[in-house]
Amino acid sequence: MTVADLLSASKLQRNEAEILLAALLRKDRTWILAHPEQEVSESHLQRWRTWEQRRLAHEPIVYITGEKEFYGRPFTVDARVLVPRPATEGLVGVALAFLAAPSDSIVPTDAGIVAVSRILKKLPVTTVVDVGTGSGAIAITLALERPDLTFVATDISEGALDVAQRNAERHNVRDRIAFLHGSCLDPILKLGNPFLLVSNPPYVCSDRRLPRDVVEYEPSNAIFAGPEGLDVIRIIVQQAIEHPACCGIVMECEEGHVKEIDRLLQ
């Protein structure tokens, strides 16, 4: 069977079929489109059939391929971690701006989603703490962009920490990031280094309807956070306020959550 035959026979949407086939053959989509006559081996066809059925069951494509690009770099992902999204790339940009010149800001990163930064103490930041690191995309990207700083990444999920550590090894920053298991800021309550807290916490209200590939496959404790979507945000912000070494926060949230964050910071 050729590439063209396979794509024509697939029950998937054309763009999804092209993405999956490109990943299967370890090519890019441009190559797939330019080589419709290429024969697909039997071993690849067998794997393709499995991948196609998984996607037809609404499993996220990145869980099938096992990889997602974030900030121009590849990251390993599986069902133990939230899929890294473009909005969180915006969060990284706001964190880098804060590290360069601390300021209070609200930056839109997607429809209804913002990255908010707030100064808590005017101290020179030496460490960045990524709370709820998931795949490690935030901490690892910041570590690559700011080799002069040290990093801590926390998560309540041991499975997520395993994925994050594998990604840190993949990007050669494992020796610069301490991975700690625990909820919110609990693992770093005794941290003495002046630090910036960066987080993409769960912030979706519990009754929100989301696509099947999200609610049926991605970890719910990384998405939902109570009736207002504020349960985890409130804990993190309160702990940041009480921590003597926390210099500031950079957090992804819904635009409507910023008022509550500012109320807590008053």
C-alpha positions, 0 to 999 in steps of 0.5 A, spaced: 500 500 500 502 506 498 502 513 502 496 515 497 492 509 498 493 509 506 491 516 506 485 515 502 482 509 505 483 512 512 477 513 516 481 519 520 480 526 518 485 528 513 490 532 517 490 527 523 492 522 518 497 526 515 500 527 522 500 520 524 503 517 518 508 522 518 510 520 525 509 513 524 514 513 518 519 518 522 518 524 516 515 530 516 508 532 513 511 535 507 515 529 505 508 525 506 505 530 501 511 530 496 511 522 496 504 519 495 507 513 491 512 511 497 510 504 499 508 503 506 511 496 509 507 491 512 510 492 519 508 500 519 501 498 516 500 493 522 502 499 527 498 504 523 492 500 524 493 500 531 494 508 531 488 509 527 483 505 532 486 509 538 485 516 534 478 513 532 477 512 540 478 519 541 485 518 544 489 525 543 494 524 537 500 526 542 499 520 546 499 516 540 505 518 537 508 520 544 511 526 543 509 534 543 513 540 541 513 545 546 517 552 545 520 549 539 523 543 542 520 536 542 518 533 549 516 526 551 508 525 553 503 520 555 497 519 559 500 521 566 501 528 564 497 534 561 498 535 553 503 542 553 499 547 549 500 554 546 498 558 551 503 555 556 508 557 551 506 564 553 506 563 560 514 561 559 515 568 555 512 572 561 516 568 566 522 570 562 520 577 561 519 577 569 526 574 570 529 579 566 525 585 569 520 584 574 513 587 573 506 586 574 502 584 568 497 580 565 498 577 558 493 574 554 495 567 551 489 564 548 482 565 548 480 567 555 486 565 558 492 569 561 499 569 564 499 573 570 505 576 573 505 579 580 511 582 584 511 579 592 518 581 594 524 585 591 529 580 591 534 578 586 531 571 583 536 565 583 531 559 583 525 558 579 520 553 582 515 550 577 509 548 581 505 542 578 510 541 572 507 535 569 511 533 563 516 538 565 516 543 559 516 549 563 521 548 568 526 545 562 524 550 557 526 555 562 532 552 564 535 551 557 533 559 556 536 561 563 542 557 564 544 562 570 539 559 574 537 553 578 530 550 578 525 546 582 519 542 579 514 539 583 508 535 582 503 531 586 503 525 581 509 521 581 508 518 574 508 526 572 515 526 575 517 520 572 516 523 565 518 530 567 525 527 569 526 523 562 525 530 559 530 533 563 535 528 561 533 528 554 534 536 554 541 535 558 538 539 564 537 533 569 543 536 574 540 543 574 533 541 576 530 538 583 524 534 582 520 534 588 514 530 590 508 533 593 502 538 593 503 545 591 508 549 595 509 543 600 515 540 598 519 547 598 516 550 604 524 550 607 527 553 600 531 559 602 533 561 595 529 567 593 525 564 587 520 566 582 514 561 582 511 559 575 505 555 575 500 552 570 495 549 575 488 546 574 484 552 573 477 549 569 471 549 573 468 542 575 462 542 571 465 545 564 464 540 558 470 539 554 472 535 548 472 527 549 479 527 547 481 531 554 476 529 559 477 521 557 484 521 557 488 527 560 489 527 567 483 530 571 487 533 577 491 537 572 485 540 569 479 541 574 479 545 580 472 546 583 466 549 582 470 556 580 476 553 578 480 556 583 481 551 588 488 550 587 490 557 585 488 559 592 492 554 595 498 556 591 497 564 591 496 563 599 502 559 600 506 564 595 504 570 600 506 566 606 513 563 603 519 568 606 523 567 599 518 567 594 519 574 590 513 573 585 508 569 581 507 567 574 501 563 573 496 561 567 489 562 569 482 564 566 482 571 565 476 572 570 481 569 575 485 575 576 481 579 580 481 573 585 489 572 585 489 580 586 484 580 592 488 574 595 495 578 594 492 585 598 
